[in-house]
């Protein structure tokens, strides 16, 4: 029983950590890139993603952004994923 409780606790911690990372990623993209774009539609077209995804990223609580979507955005901006994550850290 203790093992199950520990596993559940660790899973909850991981989920909270993941949610915070996703929120930080989305907040950075929203404030630094989407806000400076002409419009959400223009950002979506320029970065090869759907406009619906841009709206989800712009939400206050963020969005569980897939790595593939993040890669598309970074690729369109000429930024490596490693550079992107170092920008978020600072």
N, C-alpha and C positions, 0 to 999 in steps of 0.2 A: 504494500500500500504506500509506503514512504517513497518508493521509487517512482510510482505513478504521480504522486503529488509533486515531486521534484521535477519530473519531466514536464508536467503542466506548467509549473512555475517558470522553468527555463523557456518554454515555448512562448509564454506571455511576455517575458522580458524581451525575447527576440522580436516578437511582433511589435512591441512598443518601439524598440530601437529602429526597426525597419520603417515604421510609420513616420518617425521623426526624420529619418534620412530622406524619404520620399517628399516630405513636406519641405525640407530645406532645398532639395533639388528643384521642386516646382516653384517655390518662392523666388529662388535665384533666377530661374528662366523667366518667370513672369515679370519680376521687377527690372532685371537688367536687359532682357532681350525683347519680350513681347510688348512691354510698355513703350519701348522706343520704336517699335514698328509702326508703319502707317495705320494698320488695322490688324485685327486677329486673322482676318481672311488673308491679308497680304502675307502675314507671317507664316500661315499654314502653307500657302502656295510656294513661298520662297524656301521652305524647309521640307517639302515633300511629305507633309502630314495632313491629316484631315482637320478641318476647322473645329470639329467637335472635340478633338484632342486638345487643341489650343484652349478652348473654353474650360476643359477639365483641369488643365495645368494651372489656369488662372484662378481657380477656386481658392478661397481663403485657407481651407484645410488641406490643399494639395490634392494629389492624385497618385495612385500607385502606378507610376510611369514605367512601362516596360523598357528594358535595356535597349531593345531594338529601336524604339522610338527616340530614346535619348541619343543613340548613335546616329540616327538620321539627322537629328537637329544639329548635333555637333559637326557631323560631316558637311552639312550645308554651310556651316559657319567657318569651316576650315580649322576646327579645334579638335584636338585629340581628346579622347575620354580622360586620359590621365591629366591633361591640362585643365579640363573642366572640373574634375574633382579637386584639384589643387586650388582652383579659384573659389570653390565653395568653402574650403577650409579656411581661407583667409578672410 
